[in-house]
Amino acid sequence: MFIDQRHRDKETTSKGEKIFIVIISLVFLFMMSMEIITNYEPRKLGALLFVIFWIPLLFIHEFGHAIMAKLLGWRVNRIVIGFGKVLVHTRLLGAPMEIRTIPLEGFVQIAPKTVALARLKHALIYFAGPGIELLAFFIITAVLGGFDQMFSISNDYSHIALQSFAFAALAGAVINLIPIGIITKDGNTPNDGMGILLCLFSSGMDYELWIRESNKEKEF
């Protein structure tokens, strides 16, 4: 997802929710590991790899938002990968980037420079995150030789890895495109699907206000 400059200090989950997510994730990974060890077969790795690949896909997803914003002439103010303590401060596409302890969520702060086609550009930026995941899915499908191979069962490790990455990318894209509002301690934050709908029905005045607030932030 991305967070606009007006919500730069908000996070998508509270501290309690973060702890719950970490605990559930660890329990899930432990149970999955036990299932893989029992009567081991290479194809059993698929489920574990599916979960593990969500981490690099998080980078790819947020990069999609950021690169689309850049291409459309919007400002990228900040990119955050994960939550918790900041491990690495770096830069990506000229914007500050934080990599945090637990890479289970992320966001990109953006701001428009003009109101020209702002609603359409905003929708495209929202779509770019799941869109780049869909692109990854179709590229891997082509590399494997089409949908028949994509959905085939195999014990070849490279096939399993590519298949798992593709399915994780597809799942991430679909989940993000289903329009819902994510409930946080600061209110509702739309996911990408809901964001697309909201910005298409927003007014030009919303973007004029956003630009003015963003310019004020730059002055400080």
C-alpha positions, 0 to 999 in steps of 0.5 A, a space after each residue: 500500500 502507500 500512505 500519502 503525505 497527510 498520513 505520514 505518521 500513521 502506521 497500518 497496525 498497532 503495537 498489539 496487532 504487530 505482536 499478534 502477527 509475529 506470534 501467529 506467523 512463527 506458529 504457522 511457520 513451525 507447524 508448516 516445517 513439521 509437516 514438511 519434515 514428516 514424510 518429506 517430499 520436495 513438492 512439500 516445500 512449495 507451501 513454505 516457499 510460498 510464505 517465505 517469498 512474501 518478503 521479497 514480494 513486499 519489496 517488489 510491491 512497494 517498489 511498484 508504487 514508488 516507480 509508478 509515482 516517479 514515472 507519473 511525476 509525483 513526489 516519493 517522500 519515503 519508503 518503509 519496508 516492515 515494522 518495528 525497529 529501523 535496521 537500515 536507512 538507505 535511499 531508493 529512487 532518490 527517496 529515504 528508505 527504511 528497512 525495519 525488523 519485521 518485513 510483513 508490511 510496508 508503505 510508500 509516502 507520496 504527494 502530487 505536484 500538480 492536479 493534472 490528471 491527478 485522480 487517474 495518476 493516483 489510481 495508477 499508483 495504487 494499482 502499480 503495487 499489485 500490478 507488478 506482482 501480476 506481471 511477475 506471475 505472468 512472466 514466470 508462467 511464460 518461463 515455465 512454459 504456460 499455464 499447464 506447467 504452472 499448475 503441474 505438480 513437480 519434484 524439481 526444486 527450481 520448478 517448485 521455487 518459481 511456481 511458489 514465487 508466482 503463486 505468492 505474487 498472484 495471491 498478493 495481487 488479488 488480496 490487495 485488489 479486493 477493496 477493503 479498508 484496513 482498520 488501524 488505531 488512527 482510523 481506516 486506511 484503504 488497501 490498494 483496491 479500495 484506494 483505486 475506487 476512492 481516488 477515482 471518485 474524489 474531487 479536484 479540491 482534495 488534490 489541491 489541498 494535498 498539494 498545498 499541505 505537501 508544499 508546506 511540509 517541504 518548507 519545514 
